[in-house]
Amino acid sequence: MAADPTTGGGEAESFFRAAPPLRDQDRVAGDLADFVARHSGSGGGGRLAGVVCVTSGGTTVPLEQRCVRYIDNFSSGQRGAASTEYFLKAGYAVIFIYRRGSKQPYCRFLPEDSFLDLFELGEESDIQVPESHAAVVKTAIRNYRKAIDEGLLLKLPFTTIFEYLQLLQMVGTAMNCLGRQGMFYLAAAVSDFYVPWESMAKHKIESASGPLNMQLNQVPKMLFILRKQWAPSAFCVSFKLETDPDILLQKAEAALRKYGMNVVVANELANYKDVVVMVTSNGRTTVRRPSKEDDVEEQLIDLLVEMHSEHIMQLNQDVHKLT
Amino acid sequence: MAADPTTGGGEAESFFRAAPPLRDQDRVAGDLADFVARHSGSGGGGRLAGVVCVTSGGTTVPLEQRCVRYIDNFSSGQRGAASTEYFLKAGYAVIFIYRRGSKQPYCRFLPEDSFLDLFELGEESDIQVPESHAAVVKTAIRNYRKAIDEGLLLKLPFTTIFEYLQLLQMVGTAMNCLGRQGMFYLAAAVSDFYVPWESMAKHKIESASGPLNMQLNQVPKMLFILRKQWAPSAFCVSFKLETDPDILLQKAEAALRKYGMNVVVANELANYKDVVVMVTSNGRTTVRRPSKEDDVEEQLIDLLVEMHSEHIMQLNQDVHKLT
């Protein structure tokens, strides 16, 4: 039997073969096909600026098949949620692949652990929002409703690395027909190491018998396969997060070359909300938020949208030359 | 220098010594002292049934000091959040030690990832809740406001195992003055293994150099120290979660004896919302929820409140005999 060309062969293929199959796979595939069909061909001169797949939040690595313990990656989903809002504002349709429970577009302002603190009951038991929060809550409800009602936002949740990579593969191959109109904005914090499903403990690991030793395998580098096979014409933006600033830009440039990204956005854990560096084959651009009240994502998305439209134009020029 | 008697010496002491100190320690200590003082002496014949410390959600084990990756324990916080509601209803004051981002009392009904789906804007831009949800949202706001306004709910958040155990120690020693009026209801999913802070990687672990090997140490068993030193007269309820039903009750009984708990609540991952078994020195009691619309916690808390009031009475009888 020939290797499935969408899985990239080798390590990636065996990763997908061993992964527990995605629940709701058929429903997700249907929703995806509808969403892409509805928005394909409307880019370029059309109303829509493009279709972007935003990934957001951290993936987990289960340590047990009936999972009690897992390794997680730090990520609130703030970056992906904020970016989704700015992509929608810029006229994109967004496929939002997000970690269950992570930050959601238009909900970022909410108090983390008690949404009830936002509300009070009026004298006639009507639900009221204190004046101080009313404007921001109303704007959030309005923008969210608009995105949903106009069919511009498709939300696909994941928890594990297995779910995430299967979703990315499905979205990647579904968006291939969009060619250069498609963009990937890969802000999720993806596990580098995992325990292969078949070698995983079936039950909760016993704690009575001394220290725990674990060996984890490397997750196959799917960026490469996304770029080469799933959606080769798309505009690809990936992220590189490090805690050590001395190696950050160097690693971002290595990723740019190794995976053929259009942009690698480099950020440090200590100040990722304040500043990012866009690394491209033309050099580096530092993006800083003007103040603590602003989002660094606003300017970042502006710049990326511009670069993406150049990426689309390039094709149009190429086509023009041929005719 | 003599060993600090509140830390339990040995392993526990070295765990606390090496742990990064709790942020806001002074503020938390102040809030705790106020809360306990306000509610002490009001139990027994008084208005208040008692003071309970409910722990909820999973603890994380950081794998790096500037933490990007961590091991997490599966727990939505559903059990602790629901139980807190029923304890408040039964007339308890509740200290709710919860994992940041986990389920909160009176918010359990919310759609997990999009609270905005609950709301819409009316014609005059007023915030409306669709009729279908209005009753439940209003009840939630009313009950939550009542608990907060009457000072019956103190919420203390944690993320890591280091924060959790430091909070438990602070609450344990602060509640000691309540004697038998105090209850611990330890529903949090606490890590069994951890990486000692001083042996932890400082920066994000590199992924380029092949598989990852990790060795994790056992977390000292703090239940024992809670029972023996921090709050020896309190009524103590702990939980035992397993995925393998064959070893569950046996492990629950071992925990009952080993840590001197009053009750160990045994539950299986597969059906923890449907059924639990209360294990005590007098035997086992199975608690099942009557239907999917009910909470198993309702009956569980009823039974525990009854047992706790017997535990309090016992002291009163002992005192009576002496006079």
Interface residues (C-beta under 8 A of the other chain):
Chain A: T60 L63 E64 R66 C67 V68 R69 Y70 I71 D72 N73 F74 Y98 R100 G101 S102 Q104 Y106 C107 L110 E112 D113 S114 F115 L116 F119 E120 L121 S125 I127 Q128 V129 A134 V137 K138 A140 I141 R142 Y144 R145 K155 P157 A189 S191 D192 F193 H203 K204 I205 S207 G210 P211 L212 N213 M214 Q215 L216 N217 Q218 L241 E242 T243 D244 L269 A270
Chain B: T60 L63 E64 R66 C67 V68 R69 Y70 I71 D72 N73 F74 Y98 R100 G101 S102 Q104 Y106 C107 L110 E112 D113 S114 F115 L116 F119 E120 L121 S125 I127 Q128 V129 A134 V137 K138 A140 I141 R142 Y144 R145 K155 P157 A189 S191 D192 F193 H203 K204 I205 S207 G210 P211 L212 N213 M214 Q215 L216 N217 Q218 L241 E242 T243 D244 L269 A270
